[in-house]
Every structure is written in structure tokens, then in C-alpha cells.
Amino acid sequence: MTKKTETGEGRYDYALDRVLHEKARLGILTSLAAHPEGLSFNDLKELCALTDGNLSRHLQVLEEAKLVAVSKSFVGRKPRTAVRLTGFGRRQFLAYLAELERMIRDVQATATALPDAAARVRVQPA
């Protein structure tokens, strides 16, 4: 049985945005959050271990959600694609992380309340 919150949602009904929660997109957003100035397409591709096509498609989804900004330019005669988190994207990503932290606290509280579970579940702070 779940405990209801004041909003009527289930206590363990976490608000994890599906756009952010997908593994590859989470990696992209994490990389961009660690590089506020943004990253080149190739750097992002390497950091996230994605193919050109995969990265392009995930960036399209993130751009449609207004989480990232993609800009194209030329350096000399070579095309350069740069990607950065938008202000909205940074706020959404931080809210997502806060929700994950809430989930971790819930698991830790349960592990503390149940001695058998405490021995099996060890969540280390970052």
C-alpha cells in the first residue's frame, strides 16, 4: 500500500521525465551539465559512446523539448556542430537529479528501518 502525498500522487510515484530518463539522453545531459560552455558534436559522441545517427536523433528529441541548443558553423571550411544546455534544460536536469535523490533517500530510509534490508542495500553518497 502506498502512502498518498498532499497532491494525491502515490508516495513512490516519482516524477522522472521520460525525455531525460532515457540512458543515452541522460548521458548527453550529464556531459553537457559538466561543460557549461557546451561541447562539439564529436566530443559529445565520444563522451557518450554513440554513433553519429544515434546522437543526432537524441539531440533532435532534446532540442524539440528545448533542453539543448544546437548551433552549426564553419571553422575554416569544416562544418562544426556545437551543443549546449539551455537555461531551461539545466533547470529540468537539476529537478530530475533532485527527484533521483529523493528516491535514494526513500530507499535508504527503508533500509534503515529494516535491519535485514540494511545489510543488503548500501547506497554510498557521491
N, C-alpha and C positions, 0 to 999 in steps of 0.2 A: 504494500500500500504506500502511495506517495503522499508526502505532506504538501499541501497546497500553499502557494505564496499569496500575497495580497492581490496580485494581478490575476489570480485564478489559474495560472500555469502550474504544472506539476513541479515539485521541488527540484527534481532532477531533469527537467526539460531545459537543457542548455541551449542557448541561442548561438549556435555555431553556423555562421553564414556558409552555405554550400559553395559559393563562389570562392571564398577564401580557403575553405577546408580541404579542397582537393589537393593531393600531395604535391604535384608539380607547381601549382599556383602558390601554395604555401611556401615552397622553396624559392620561387621568384620573389614573392613579397618579403621574405626574410632577407634575401640577398639585397634587395633594394632598400630595405629599412636600415641595413648595415652600411649602406653607401648613399647618404643623403644627396650627394651631387648627381647620382644616377650611375648607370652602367651602360656600356656599349652592348649591342645585341650579342656579339661574340663572347664578351666576358660573361654575360648572363648565361649564355648557352653552356659555357664551360663550367661555371659555378654550379649550375643545376643539372648538369649531365643530360641535356635534352638535345634532340635533333633540331635542325632549322625549322622543319614543318611543325613539330610539336610545340616549340617555343613560340612560333608565330601564332598558332591557334590559341594558346593560353594567353598570350599578350592581347589578342583580339578580345577575348572574353573579359579580361581585366580592364581593358580600355573602354569597352562598352559599359562596364559598371562604374566607370570614372575613377577607378582606383589607381591607374597608372597613366602617364602621358608618354606617348611615343613620338619622337621627332626624327626626321630624316634630313640629312645634309650631305655635303660633299667635302672631303678633305683632299684637296688636290682634285684628282679625277676619280677618287674612290668614294663610293657611297658609304655613309656612316649612319647607323640607326642607334639612337640613344633612348634609354628608357629610365624614367624616374617615377617615384611615388608621388601622387598628388597629395595636397593637404588633406583632402577627404579620405584618400587611400590610407594615409598614415593614421588618421583618427580611427578608421574602421579596423585597421590591423591591430592597433593598440587595444581597442574594445574587444576584439577577438581573443587576444592574448589574456586580457583580464578575465574573460569567460573561461578560458582553459585553466587559469589559476584558481578560479572558483571551483572548478571540477576537481582539481588536485586537492584543494583544501577539504572538499567533501569526502574524498577517498581517504585522506589522512585522518579525518575525524572518525570515520568508520573504523579504520584500522586501530586507532587508539582505543575506541570503545569495545572492540572485540579482541581480547588477548591473542586468540589463535590467529586472527587475520593480521595482527600487528607483526607477527613473526614472518608471515608470508609476503606482506606488502611493504616494501621500503621505497619511499619516494624521496629522493635526495633533492634539496634545493639547488638551484643553479648557481 
